[in-house]
Amino acid sequence: MEEFPAVFDSTFYPISLVSCVIVVIFFKYLSPLVSRMIFPGLDTLSKDKQIYWHTCTCSTVHAFVVSALCIYTLLFEGYLKEDPVWGHSSLVKTSCAILVGYLAADSLFILRYYKQIGDWFYILHHFASAFAYYYVMSYGVFVYFANFRLMAEFSTPWVNNRWFLAEMGKRSSKVYFYNGCILTAVFFFCRIFTLPQCWYMIYSVYGTESFNRAQHCRYVLLFSCLLLDALNIKWFHRLLKGVHKQLTQPDPNANIKVNKEE
């Protein structure tokens, strides 16, 4: 069998560890403190919802950090498009390491509070995502595609903010409505509109020498993209159903149900 061309690199593993520790600290100490300052009514929620609330604040902060790095890469590291398979970017590897650390911490929360917020779907989703990004940060393969997929994090804060507002009794407010509009638009542009471009790039490198040199990583790329795209289409369909219901049947208690994303 041909030797895998990339050398294993553990340089970014400490970043994942630090990311995981920071998320745990934020969940345990900072989120309860800051959330109560901004939303005094937080203590009126059930214990289960408070736990989920703090996982969402961690998700939001993580999404802002990763999104900022992703935007910088899109603006200033356009050379990655010239070699989507083996193009190098320490910044993208850093983003992947931060994401893997967050996924590890969130998985710990789900397992620790399984009776309150547990869902094996998210455990499997986190494992599949971390497995794919592991190859990026460890072997530097498919860095361009990894950054492309990280664009999905743009919609996460709007999803979480919608849940925050709903739980604080703001479903009939203008802020809740406008947040829903922004959520729908951002979700479409960063998760649905980008699909043809992503698959066109995969098609353009498929069967090339550099793509074939990626060996089993090729299948990780294809499988992870298919899985994530199927989930995104399903979630967007659910989102549109909620939008249609809210527009055709005005109801202050109506809510657009969208799963928490990573």
MIMIPA-198439 format. One record per residue (C-alpha): chain; x, y, z. Coordinates in pm, 1 decimal. Layout:
N
[pt 'A',[X,Y,Z]];
...
//
This chain:
262
[pt 'A',[0.0,0.0,0.0]];
[pt 'A',[124.3,348.7,-86.3]];
[pt 'A',[251.3,540.1,215.3]];
[pt 'A',[30.3,825.4,331.0]];
[pt 'A',[206.8,1144.4,210.2]];
[pt 'A',[132.4,1361.9,514.6]];
[pt 'A',[321.1,1344.1,844.2]];
[pt 'A',[124.6,1329.2,1168.2]];
[pt 'A',[141.7,1666.2,1345.2]];
[pt 'A',[30.8,1709.2,1707.7]];
[pt 'A',[116.8,2080.3,1719.8]];
[pt 'A',[-245.1,2190.3,1748.0]];
[pt 'A',[-355.6,1940.1,2010.6]];
[pt 'A',[-272.3,2172.3,2303.9]];
[pt 'A',[-508.8,2427.4,2147.7]];
[pt 'A',[-788.4,2169.8,2159.0]];
[pt 'A',[-709.4,2097.5,2522.7]];
[pt 'A',[-709.3,2467.1,2615.2]];
[pt 'A',[-1031.7,2519.6,2419.1]];
[pt 'A',[-1199.6,2234.6,2606.4]];
[pt 'A',[-1088.1,2366.8,2946.4]];
[pt 'A',[-1200.8,2723.4,2866.3]];
[pt 'A',[-1544.4,2602.6,2755.8]];
[pt 'A',[-1584.6,2402.1,3077.5]];
[pt 'A',[-1483.7,2704.0,3288.3]];
[pt 'A',[-1717.9,2930.4,3093.2]];
[pt 'A',[-2004.9,2684.6,3139.3]];
[pt 'A',[-1940.6,2643.4,3511.7]];
[pt 'A',[-1861.5,2999.0,3620.5]];
[pt 'A',[-1883.6,3274.0,3357.7]];
[pt 'A',[-2209.5,3187.9,3183.3]];
[pt 'A',[-2416.7,3177.4,3506.3]];
[pt 'A',[-2269.2,3511.6,3614.4]];
[pt 'A',[-2303.8,3697.3,3284.1]];
[pt 'A',[-2639.9,3544.7,3190.5]];
[pt 'A',[-2799.9,3655.0,3518.3]];
[pt 'A',[-2672.4,4008.5,3464.5]];
[pt 'A',[-2827.2,4028.4,3116.7]];
[pt 'A',[-3136.7,3816.1,3184.7]];
[pt 'A',[-3249.8,3857.6,3546.9]];
[pt 'A',[-3534.3,3613.4,3482.8]];
[pt 'A',[-3294.6,3324.2,3425.1]];
[pt 'A',[-3355.6,3184.4,3775.1]];
[pt 'A',[-3724.1,3140.1,3693.9]];
[pt 'A',[-3638.7,2869.8,3440.2]];
[pt 'A',[-3628.8,2505.7,3537.3]];
[pt 'A',[-3296.2,2346.9,3626.1]];
[pt 'A',[-3298.4,2152.9,3299.8]];
[pt 'A',[-3345.4,2469.0,3092.9]];
[pt 'A',[-3076.2,2653.4,3286.1]];
[pt 'A',[-2828.1,2377.3,3205.3]];
[pt 'A',[-2923.5,2389.4,2838.1]];
[pt 'A',[-2903.6,2770.2,2849.8]];
[pt 'A',[-2541.2,2759.4,2959.9]];
[pt 'A',[-2450.2,2505.9,2690.6]];
[pt 'A',[-2599.6,2748.5,2438.6]];
[pt 'A',[-2396.6,3041.8,2569.6]];
[pt 'A',[-2082.0,2830.1,2529.2]];
[pt 'A',[-2195.6,2743.8,2178.4]];
[pt 'A',[-2252.5,3111.8,2095.4]];
[pt 'A',[-1912.5,3230.8,2220.7]];
[pt 'A',[-1738.9,2945.4,2040.0]];
[pt 'A',[-1927.7,3027.2,1718.7]];
[pt 'A',[-1820.4,3393.4,1730.9]];
[pt 'A',[-1453.3,3298.6,1772.1]];
[pt 'A',[-1451.6,3037.1,1497.0]];
[pt 'A',[-1659.0,3256.1,1262.4]];
[pt 'A',[-1413.7,3545.3,1303.4]];
[pt 'A',[-1121.0,3319.5,1214.6]];
[pt 'A',[-1316.3,3175.4,922.3]];
[pt 'A',[-1394.7,3522.6,781.9]];
[pt 'A',[-1029.4,3626.2,812.5]];
[pt 'A',[-922.6,3314.5,623.3]];
[pt 'A',[-1178.3,3375.0,348.5]];
[pt 'A',[-1058.9,3733.6,307.4]];
[pt 'A',[-681.5,3694.4,334.3]];
[pt 'A',[-596.2,3333.3,252.5]];
[pt 'A',[-754.9,3299.3,-88.7]];
[pt 'A',[-455.7,3095.9,-204.9]];
[pt 'A',[-612.3,2790.1,-38.7]];
[pt 'A',[-855.2,2767.0,-330.2]];
[pt 'A',[-561.8,2702.3,-563.3]];
[pt 'A',[-486.9,2376.2,-379.8]];
[pt 'A',[-805.8,2265.0,-198.4]];
[pt 'A',[-654.5,1929.9,-99.8]];
[pt 'A',[-308.2,2010.0,38.5]];
[pt 'A',[-310.2,2388.5,78.8]];
[pt 'A',[-160.7,2488.3,415.0]];
[pt 'A',[-312.4,2724.8,672.1]];
[pt 'A',[-214.8,2731.7,1038.9]];
[pt 'A',[-515.7,2953.9,1104.5]];
[pt 'A',[-764.4,2697.6,972.3]];
[pt 'A',[-593.0,2423.4,1172.1]];
[pt 'A',[-627.5,2645.9,1478.4]];
[pt 'A',[-998.6,2689.3,1406.1]];
[pt 'A',[-1039.8,2314.7,1375.7]];
[pt 'A',[-851.3,2260.4,1702.2]];
[pt 'A',[-1074.8,2511.4,1882.2]];
[pt 'A',[-1381.5,2339.1,1740.3]];
[pt 'A',[-1262.8,1992.2,1843.6]];
[pt 'A',[-1203.1,2121.0,2196.8]];
[pt 'A',[-1552.0,2269.5,2209.2]];
[pt 'A',[-1709.0,1948.1,2078.4]];
[pt 'A',[-1526.3,1749.7,2346.6]];
[pt 'A',[-1650.9,1982.9,2620.9]];
[pt 'A',[-2008.7,1985.6,2491.8]];
[pt 'A',[-2004.5,1605.8,2474.6]];
[pt 'A',[-1896.7,1600.9,2839.7]];
[pt 'A',[-2191.0,1827.5,2927.7]];
[pt 'A',[-2434.1,1600.7,2746.3]];
[pt 'A',[-2300.4,1291.2,2922.4]];
[pt 'A',[-2283.2,1461.9,3263.3]];
[pt 'A',[-2638.5,1597.0,3239.8]];
[pt 'A',[-2782.2,1326.8,3020.0]];
[pt 'A',[-3112.2,1312.7,3210.5]];
[pt 'A',[-3160.6,1685.3,3157.5]];
[pt 'A',[-3023.3,1752.1,2807.8]];
[pt 'A',[-2893.3,1414.7,2688.9]];
[pt 'A',[-2931.4,1318.1,2326.1]];
[pt 'A',[-2718.7,1049.7,2158.9]];
[pt 'A',[-2781.0,1221.6,1825.5]];
[pt 'A',[-2558.4,1509.0,1932.9]];
[pt 'A',[-2293.9,1273.8,2069.5]];
[pt 'A',[-2276.1,1098.9,1731.4]];
[pt 'A',[-2282.6,1432.4,1549.3]];
[pt 'A',[-1997.2,1564.9,1763.3]];
[pt 'A',[-1793.9,1248.9,1712.9]];
[pt 'A',[-1839.4,1254.8,1335.1]];
[pt 'A',[-1745.9,1623.5,1313.9]];
[pt 'A',[-1442.3,1586.8,1541.9]];
[pt 'A',[-1328.8,1282.3,1343.8]];
[pt 'A',[-1331.9,1481.0,1019.4]];
[pt 'A',[-1151.4,1784.4,1164.6]];
[pt 'A',[-898.5,1554.6,1331.2]];
[pt 'A',[-751.6,1480.2,987.4]];
[pt 'A',[-731.3,1848.8,903.3]];
[pt 'A',[-545.1,1950.0,1219.4]];
[pt 'A',[-329.3,1635.5,1229.5]];
[pt 'A',[-237.0,1586.4,863.4]];
[pt 'A',[-317.8,1917.8,695.1]];
[pt 'A',[-543.5,1760.1,433.8]];
[pt 'A',[-854.9,1931.0,290.4]];
[pt 'A',[-790.0,2255.3,479.3]];
[pt 'A',[-983.9,2457.4,221.3]];
[pt 'A',[-1293.0,2240.2,259.5]];
[pt 'A',[-1266.6,2249.3,637.1]];
[pt 'A',[-1278.0,2628.4,637.4]];
[pt 'A',[-1566.9,2616.6,392.3]];
[pt 'A',[-1763.4,2394.8,630.1]];
[pt 'A',[-1681.7,2620.2,925.3]];
[pt 'A',[-1898.9,2887.3,761.7]];
[pt 'A',[-2192.7,2696.1,909.4]];
[pt 'A',[-2103.5,2845.7,1247.8]];
[pt 'A',[-2226.2,3186.2,1127.9]];
[pt 'A',[-2586.4,3085.7,1198.8]];
[pt 'A',[-2530.7,2934.3,1543.6]];
[pt 'A',[-2558.5,3257.3,1750.9]];
[pt 'A',[-2892.4,3341.5,1586.9]];
[pt 'A',[-3028.3,2993.8,1660.3]];
[pt 'A',[-2926.5,3018.9,2024.3]];
[pt 'A',[-3048.8,3378.1,2058.2]];
[pt 'A',[-3390.2,3273.6,1929.8]];
[pt 'A',[-3413.6,3011.0,2204.0]];
[pt 'A',[-3295.9,3261.7,2466.7]];
[pt 'A',[-3563.9,3512.2,2365.7]];
[pt 'A',[-3834.5,3246.7,2357.3]];
[pt 'A',[-3751.1,3128.0,2707.3]];
[pt 'A',[-3753.6,3487.1,2835.9]];
[pt 'A',[-4109.3,3534.9,2704.3]];
[pt 'A',[-4008.4,3752.5,2406.8]];
[pt 'A',[-4174.9,3549.1,2132.8]];
[pt 'A',[-4413.9,3830.7,2042.2]];
[pt 'A',[-4140.0,4098.7,2039.8]];
[pt 'A',[-3992.8,4265.7,1732.5]];
[pt 'A',[-3646.0,4153.4,1840.1]];
[pt 'A',[-3761.2,3790.6,1827.3]];
[pt 'A',[-3915.8,3842.0,1483.5]];
[pt 'A',[-3610.9,4017.5,1335.4]];
[pt 'A',[-3378.2,3759.8,1487.6]];
[pt 'A',[-3583.9,3491.9,1310.9]];
[pt 'A',[-3550.7,3677.8,980.2]];
[pt 'A',[-3173.5,3708.4,1018.7]];
[pt 'A',[-3150.5,3344.0,1125.9]];
[pt 'A',[-3336.3,3226.9,815.7]];
[pt 'A',[-3124.1,3440.7,581.9]];
[pt 'A',[-2789.3,3351.8,740.0]];
[pt 'A',[-2878.3,2982.4,761.9]];
[pt 'A',[-2967.0,2982.2,391.6]];
[pt 'A',[-2658.3,3167.2,269.6]];
[pt 'A',[-2398.3,2987.2,481.8]];
[pt 'A',[-2545.4,2635.3,479.3]];
[pt 'A',[-2762.1,2595.3,168.2]];
[pt 'A',[-2650.2,2853.3,-88.7]];
[pt 'A',[-2288.6,2739.4,-52.0]];
[pt 'A',[-2361.7,2372.4,-125.8]];
[pt 'A',[-2318.4,2393.7,-506.8]];
[pt 'A',[-1983.3,2572.7,-466.6]];
[pt 'A',[-1856.5,2315.6,-218.1]];
[pt 'A',[-1955.4,2017.0,-432.2]];
[pt 'A',[-1825.1,2185.5,-747.4]];
[pt 'A',[-1484.9,2216.2,-577.7]];
[pt 'A',[-1499.3,1850.9,-473.8]];
[pt 'A',[-1589.8,1757.8,-831.4]];
[pt 'A',[-1301.7,1969.9,-966.5]];
[pt 'A',[-1041.0,1782.2,-760.2]];
[pt 'A',[-1202.1,1437.4,-766.7]];
[pt 'A',[-976.3,1181.9,-935.7]];
[pt 'A',[-677.0,1415.1,-950.5]];
[pt 'A',[-333.7,1303.2,-831.7]];
[pt 'A',[-347.8,1521.5,-519.6]];
[pt 'A',[-696.8,1395.6,-432.9]];
[pt 'A',[-594.7,1031.8,-476.8]];
[pt 'A',[-289.7,1086.7,-255.4]];
[pt 'A',[-529.2,1167.7,30.0]];
[pt 'A',[-616.9,794.9,32.2]];
[pt 'A',[-879.7,711.2,298.9]];
[pt 'A',[-921.7,1080.2,384.6]];
[pt 'A',[-1111.5,1113.7,56.8]];
[pt 'A',[-1392.5,906.2,200.3]];
[pt 'A',[-1392.3,1102.4,524.8]];
[pt 'A',[-1443.7,1421.0,321.9]];
[pt 'A',[-1722.0,1275.8,109.2]];
[pt 'A',[-1905.5,1107.8,396.3]];
[pt 'A',[-1885.6,1406.7,631.4]];
[pt 'A',[-2004.4,1648.5,361.2]];
[pt 'A',[-2296.1,1423.6,267.4]];
[pt 'A',[-2398.7,1380.4,629.4]];
[pt 'A',[-2372.1,1749.0,720.0]];
[pt 'A',[-2549.7,1861.4,403.6]];
[pt 'A',[-2835.3,1618.8,464.6]];
[pt 'A',[-2872.6,1755.1,818.0]];
[pt 'A',[-2857.8,2116.0,698.4]];
[pt 'A',[-3126.1,2056.4,435.5]];
[pt 'A',[-3345.4,1884.9,693.6]];
[pt 'A',[-3300.3,2167.6,945.4]];
[pt 'A',[-3363.2,2434.6,679.8]];
[pt 'A',[-3682.1,2260.0,573.7]];
[pt 'A',[-3796.2,2257.4,935.7]];
[pt 'A',[-3701.0,2623.8,963.5]];
[pt 'A',[-3905.5,2716.5,656.1]];
[pt 'A',[-4206.3,2526.8,790.2]];
[pt 'A',[-4183.0,2730.3,1108.8]];
[pt 'A',[-4153.3,3056.1,913.7]];
[pt 'A',[-4455.3,2967.4,700.3]];
[pt 'A',[-4660.5,2883.3,1007.4]];
[pt 'A',[-4567.1,3206.1,1179.8]];
[pt 'A',[-4649.0,3419.0,874.6]];
[pt 'A',[-4975.9,3249.8,784.6]];
[pt 'A',[-5101.3,3190.5,1138.1]];
[pt 'A',[-4985.3,3480.2,1354.7]];
[pt 'A',[-4948.7,3350.1,1704.1]];
[pt 'A',[-4743.9,3506.3,1984.7]];
[pt 'A',[-4662.5,3157.9,2106.1]];
[pt 'A',[-4540.5,3033.5,1768.2]];
[pt 'A',[-4181.4,2924.7,1758.0]];
[pt 'A',[-3946.2,2811.7,1487.6]];
[pt 'A',[-3792.1,2486.0,1598.4]];
[pt 'A',[-3434.5,2441.6,1492.2]];
[pt 'A',[-3186.9,2202.4,1650.7]];
[pt 'A',[-2877.9,2335.0,1825.9]];
[pt 'A',[-2586.4,2319.1,1581.4]];
[pt 'A',[-2199.2,2289.6,1613.5]];
//
